[in-house]
Amino acid sequence: MTKNVGGIDRTLRIIVGLALIAAAATGTVGLWGYIGVVPLLTGLMGWCPPYALLGFNTCSVKK
């Protein structure tokens, strides 16, 4: 898996993922808030399956 998620994108994914999970855990939002696991994991891994399928890449790779 080649990284296709760049620095700012990764940071935003991690923040949004943690915020959604925290909101779900505190009961602020319903159970759907646990969907925050998806952006959290893609941010931590640096790889996003839809980006790979669509050919997007926000990661600046040094060649």
N, CA, C and O atoms as CSV, one atom per row, in Angstrom:
chain,resi,resn,atom,element,x,y,z
A,1,MET,N,N,0.841,-1.178,0.000
A,1,MET,CA,C,0.000,0.000,0.000
A,1,MET,C,C,0.888,1.244,0.000
A,1,MET,O,O,1.617,1.503,0.958
A,2,THR,N,N,0.816,1.988,-1.065
A,2,THR,CA,C,1.560,3.232,-1.159
A,2,THR,C,C,0.769,4.339,-0.483
A,2,THR,O,O,-0.443,4.453,-0.671
A,3,LYS,N,N,1.450,5.141,0.292
A,3,LYS,CA,C,0.758,6.237,0.987
A,3,LYS,C,C,0.170,7.195,-0.036
A,3,LYS,O,O,0.837,7.580,-0.996
A,4,ASN,N,N,-1.096,7.578,0.179
A,4,ASN,CA,C,-1.744,8.520,-0.721
A,4,ASN,C,C,-2.468,9.634,0.039
A,4,ASN,O,O,-3.263,10.369,-0.546
A,5,VAL,N,N,-2.196,9.758,1.335
A,5,VAL,CA,C,-2.807,10.798,2.157
A,5,VAL,C,C,-1.681,11.658,2.730
A,5,VAL,O,O,-0.818,11.166,3.457
A,6,GLY,N,N,-1.701,12.949,2.392
A,6,GLY,CA,C,-0.647,13.870,2.805
A,6,GLY,C,C,-0.791,14.367,4.227
A,6,GLY,O,O,-1.709,13.973,4.946
A,7,GLY,N,N,0.129,15.240,4.628
A,7,GLY,CA,C,0.238,15.709,6.003
A,7,GLY,C,C,-0.987,16.429,6.538
A,7,GLY,O,O,-1.511,16.049,7.585
A,8,ILE,N,N,-1.456,17.462,5.844
A,8,ILE,CA,C,-2.619,18.213,6.318
A,8,ILE,C,C,-3.859,17.326,6.283
A,8,ILE,O,O,-4.677,17.349,7.202
A,9,ASP,N,N,-3.986,16.553,5.227
A,9,ASP,CA,C,-5.117,15.632,5.084
A,9,ASP,C,C,-5.134,14.627,6.236
A,9,ASP,O,O,-6.186,14.362,6.819
A,10,ARG,N,N,-3.975,14.073,6.560
A,10,ARG,CA,C,-3.866,13.104,7.662
A,10,ARG,C,C,-4.256,13.733,8.988
A,10,ARG,O,O,-5.001,13.146,9.773
A,11,THR,N,N,-3.741,14.946,9.232
A,11,THR,CA,C,-4.030,15.640,10.488
A,11,THR,C,C,-5.519,15.891,10.645
A,11,THR,O,O,-6.087,15.647,11.710
A,12,LEU,N,N,-6.154,16.380,9.582
A,12,LEU,CA,C,-7.592,16.643,9.631
A,12,LEU,C,C,-8.395,15.365,9.845
A,12,LEU,O,O,-9.365,15.357,10.603
A,13,ARG,N,N,-7.994,14.291,9.183
A,13,ARG,CA,C,-8.697,13.015,9.350
A,13,ARG,C,C,-8.610,12.522,10.796
A,13,ARG,O,O,-9.597,12.050,11.358
A,14,ILE,N,N,-7.435,12.634,11.383
A,14,ILE,CA,C,-7.251,12.174,12.759
A,14,ILE,C,C,-8.080,13.024,13.720
A,14,ILE,O,O,-8.732,12.490,14.618
A,15,ILE,N,N,-8.059,14.344,13.537
A,15,ILE,CA,C,-8.827,15.233,14.423
A,15,ILE,C,C,-10.319,14.977,14.298
A,15,ILE,O,O,-11.015,14.863,15.307
A,16,VAL,N,N,-10.816,14.886,13.070
A,16,VAL,CA,C,-12.253,14.644,12.852
A,16,VAL,C,C,-12.647,13.274,13.396
A,16,VAL,O,O,-13.694,13.132,14.028
A,17,GLY,N,N,-11.811,12.268,13.153
A,17,GLY,CA,C,-12.101,10.933,13.656
A,17,GLY,C,C,-12.190,10.889,15.173
A,17,GLY,O,O,-13.124,10.314,15.732
A,18,LEU,N,N,-11.222,11.496,15.830
A,18,LEU,CA,C,-11.232,11.529,17.298
A,18,LEU,C,C,-12.420,12.320,17.837
A,18,LEU,O,O,-13.026,11.933,18.836
A,19,ALA,N,N,-12.753,13.434,17.173
A,19,ALA,CA,C,-13.889,14.250,17.614
A,19,ALA,C,C,-15.196,13.475,17.492
A,19,ALA,O,O,-16.027,13.524,18.399
A,20,LEU,N,N,-15.389,12.763,16.386
A,20,LEU,CA,C,-16.615,11.973,16.210
A,20,LEU,C,C,-16.713,10.851,17.238
A,20,LEU,O,O,-17.778,10.611,17.807
A,21,ILE,N,N,-15.604,10.173,17.470
A,21,ILE,CA,C,-15.602,9.082,18.449
A,21,ILE,C,C,-15.880,9.620,19.852
A,21,ILE,O,O,-16.638,9.017,20.612
A,22,ALA,N,N,-15.268,10.752,20.192
A,22,ALA,CA,C,-15.493,11.356,21.508
A,22,ALA,C,C,-16.947,11.793,21.661
A,22,ALA,O,O,-17.542,11.603,22.721
A,23,ALA,N,N,-17.521,12.376,20.610
A,23,ALA,CA,C,-18.918,12.807,20.665
A,23,ALA,C,C,-19.854,11.608,20.825
A,23,ALA,O,O,-20.850,11.692,21.542
A,24,ALA,N,N,-19.542,10.506,20.167
A,24,ALA,CA,C,-20.368,9.306,20.304
A,24,ALA,C,C,-20.212,8.692,21.692
A,24,ALA,O,O,-21.184,8.219,22.280
A,25,ALA,N,N,-18.988,8.700,22.212
A,25,ALA,CA,C,-18.733,8.108,23.525
A,25,ALA,C,C,-19.407,8.891,24.654
A,25,ALA,O,O,-19.810,8.310,25.661
A,26,THR,N,N,-19.526,10.205,24.481
A,26,THR,CA,C,-20.161,11.020,25.519
A,26,THR,C,C,-21.665,11.138,25.336
A,26,THR,O,O,-22.348,11.722,26.177
A,27,GLY,N,N,-22.181,10.595,24.257
A,27,GLY,CA,C,-23.621,10.620,24.018
A,27,GLY,C,C,-24.114,11.891,23.347
A,27,GLY,O,O,-25.321,12.106,23.236
A,28,THR,N,N,-23.189,12.738,22.896
A,28,THR,CA,C,-23.574,13.971,22.215
A,28,THR,C,C,-24.260,13.666,20.889
A,28,THR,O,O,-25.237,14.321,20.525
A,29,VAL,N,N,-23.754,12.686,20.181
A,29,VAL,CA,C,-24.368,12.221,18.934
A,29,VAL,C,C,-24.714,10.747,19.118
A,29,VAL,O,O,-24.302,10.118,20.093
A,30,GLY,N,N,-25.454,10.221,18.198
A,30,GLY,CA,C,-25.842,8.815,18.296
A,30,GLY,C,C,-24.675,7.887,17.992
A,30,GLY,O,O,-23.520,8.307,17.924
A,31,LEU,N,N,-25.004,6.637,17.814
A,31,LEU,CA,C,-23.989,5.628,17.526
A,31,LEU,C,C,-23.280,5.867,16.205
A,31,LEU,O,O,-22.172,5.375,15.994
A,32,TRP,N,N,-23.919,6.625,15.307
A,32,TRP,CA,C,-23.289,6.887,14.017
A,32,TRP,C,C,-21.957,7.609,14.193
A,32,TRP,O,O,-21.131,7.590,13.281
A,33,GLY,N,N,-21.733,8.228,15.309
A,33,GLY,CA,C,-20.477,8.938,15.551
A,33,GLY,C,C,-19.265,8.025,15.550
A,33,GLY,O,O,-18.140,8.478,15.335
A,34,TYR,N,N,-19.489,6.747,15.787
A,34,TYR,CA,C,-18.375,5.801,15.768
A,34,TYR,C,C,-17.849,5.560,14.357
A,34,TYR,O,O,-16.852,4.859,14.181
A,35,ILE,N,N,-18.508,6.131,13.353
A,35,ILE,CA,C,-17.977,6.084,11.993
A,35,ILE,C,C,-16.657,6.845,11.931
A,35,ILE,O,O,-15.914,6.732,10.956
A,36,GLY,N,N,-16.370,7.615,12.969
A,36,GLY,CA,C,-15.108,8.332,13.068
A,36,GLY,C,C,-13.897,7.417,13.077
A,36,GLY,O,O,-12.766,7.876,12.913
A,37,VAL,N,N,-14.127,6.131,13.268
A,37,VAL,CA,C,-13.034,5.159,13.216
A,37,VAL,C,C,-12.425,5.138,11.811
A,37,VAL,O,O,-11.219,4.948,11.656
A,38,VAL,N,N,-13.255,5.331,10.804
A,38,VAL,CA,C,-12.774,5.265,9.412
A,38,VAL,C,C,-11.764,6.379,9.118
A,38,VAL,O,O,-10.650,6.074,8.691
A,39,PRO,N,N,-12.105,7.660,9.329
A,39,PRO,CA,C,-11.082,8.677,9.051
A,39,PRO,C,C,-9.880,8.577,9.997
A,39,PRO,O,O,-8.760,8.916,9.612
A,40,LEU,N,N,-10.105,8.119,11.216
A,40,LEU,CA,C,-8.992,7.955,12.149
A,40,LEU,C,C,-7.992,6.925,11.616
A,40,LEU,O,O,-6.788,7.179,11.593
A,41,LEU,N,N,-8.488,5.778,11.196
A,41,LEU,CA,C,-7.598,4.727,10.685
A,41,LEU,C,C,-6.911,5.133,9.390
A,41,LEU,O,O,-5.719,4.876,9.215
A,42,THR,N,N,-7.654,5.769,8.474
A,42,THR,CA,C,-7.022,6.183,7.218
A,42,THR,C,C,-5.979,7.264,7.474
A,42,THR,O,O,-4.962,7.324,6.783
A,43,GLY,N,N,-6.227,8.109,8.457
A,43,GLY,CA,C,-5.237,9.122,8.807
A,43,GLY,C,C,-3.996,8.519,9.440
A,43,GLY,O,O,-2.878,8.945,9.151
A,44,LEU,N,N,-4.185,7.542,10.291
A,44,LEU,CA,C,-3.041,6.897,10.941
A,44,LEU,C,C,-2.227,6.049,9.967
A,44,LEU,O,O,-0.999,6.007,10.047
A,45,MET,N,N,-2.914,5.377,9.051
A,45,MET,CA,C,-2.229,4.525,8.075
A,45,MET,C,C,-1.608,5.338,6.941
A,45,MET,O,O,-0.592,4.938,6.373
A,46,GLY,N,N,-2.220,6.482,6.610
A,46,GLY,CA,C,-1.714,7.276,5.501
A,46,GLY,C,C,-2.166,6.757,4.149
A,46,GLY,O,O,-1.625,7.152,3.116
A,47,TRP,N,N,-3.149,5.881,4.149
A,47,TRP,CA,C,-3.651,5.281,2.916
A,47,TRP,C,C,-5.171,5.255,2.946
A,47,TRP,O,O,-5.769,4.833,3.936
A,48,CYS,N,N,-5.794,5.703,1.868
A,48,CYS,CA,C,-7.243,5.768,1.765
A,48,CYS,C,C,-7.691,4.961,0.544
A,48,CYS,O,O,-7.312,5.298,-0.578
A,49,PRO,N,N,-8.490,3.901,0.736
A,49,PRO,CA,C,-8.930,3.078,-0.391
A,49,PRO,C,C,-9.667,3.852,-1.486
A,49,PRO,O,O,-9.372,3.639,-2.662
A,50,PRO,N,N,-10.623,4.752,-1.154
A,50,PRO,CA,C,-11.272,5.499,-2.242
A,50,PRO,C,C,-10.287,6.373,-3.025
A,50,PRO,O,O,-10.427,6.527,-4.238
A,51,TYR,N,N,-9.302,6.942,-2.342
A,51,TYR,CA,C,-8.284,7.725,-3.052
A,51,TYR,C,C,-7.550,6.838,-4.049
A,51,TYR,O,O,-7.287,7.254,-5.177
A,52,ALA,N,N,-7.219,5.614,-3.635
A,52,ALA,CA,C,-6.510,4.693,-4.514
A,52,ALA,C,C,-7.360,4.329,-5.733
A,52,ALA,O,O,-6.850,4.267,-6.852
A,53,LEU,N,N,-8.650,4.090,-5.516
A,53,LEU,CA,C,-9.538,3.732,-6.624
A,53,LEU,C,C,-9.723,4.883,-7.611
A,53,LEU,O,O,-9.803,4.668,-8.820
A,54,LEU,N,N,-9.790,6.098,-7.085
A,54,LEU,CA,C,-10.041,7.267,-7.932
A,54,LEU,C,C,-8.767,7.941,-8.437
A,54,LEU,O,O,-8.831,8.868,-9.244
A,55,GLY,N,N,-7.625,7.481,-7.968
A,55,GLY,CA,C,-6.345,8.024,-8.439
A,55,GLY,C,C,-5.922,9.314,-7.769
A,55,GLY,O,O,-5.064,10.020,-8.299
A,56,PHE,N,N,-6.495,9.649,-6.619
A,56,PHE,CA,C,-6.116,10.851,-5.888
A,56,PHE,C,C,-4.861,10.575,-5.074
A,56,PHE,O,O,-4.601,9.440,-4.674
A,57,ASN,N,N,-4.085,11.630,-4.833
A,57,ASN,CA,C,-2.920,11.515,-3.994
A,57,ASN,C,C,-2.610,12.879,-3.413
A,57,ASN,O,O,-2.267,13.800,-4.156
A,58,THR,N,N,-2.720,13.030,-2.109
A,58,THR,CA,C,-2.415,14.295,-1.460
A,58,THR,C,C,-1.062,14.233,-0.757
A,58,THR,O,O,-0.662,15.173,-0.071
A,59,CYS,N,N,-0.378,13.131,-0.934
A,59,CYS,CA,C,0.917,12.933,-0.302
A,59,CYS,C,C,2.021,13.369,-1.256
A,59,CYS,O,O,2.058,12.942,-2.410
A,60,SER,N,N,2.916,14.216,-0.772
A,60,SER,CA,C,4.045,14.632,-1.596
A,60,SER,C,C,5.152,13.602,-1.412
A,60,SER,O,O,5.839,13.593,-0.391
A,61,VAL,N,N,5.318,12.748,-2.393
A,61,VAL,CA,C,6.290,11.676,-2.319
A,61,VAL,C,C,7.572,12.124,-3.012
A,61,VAL,O,O,7.545,12.595,-4.149
A,62,LYS,N,N,8.682,11.971,-2.319
A,62,LYS,CA,C,9.974,12.313,-2.907
A,62,LYS,C,C,10.440,11.145,-3.754
A,62,LYS,O,O,10.518,10.013,-3.277
A,63,LYS,N,N,10.749,11.421,-5.004
A,63,LYS,CA,C,11.166,10.343,-5.912
A,63,LYS,C,C,12.659,10.371,-6.146
A,63,LYS,O,O,13.184,9.536,-6.883
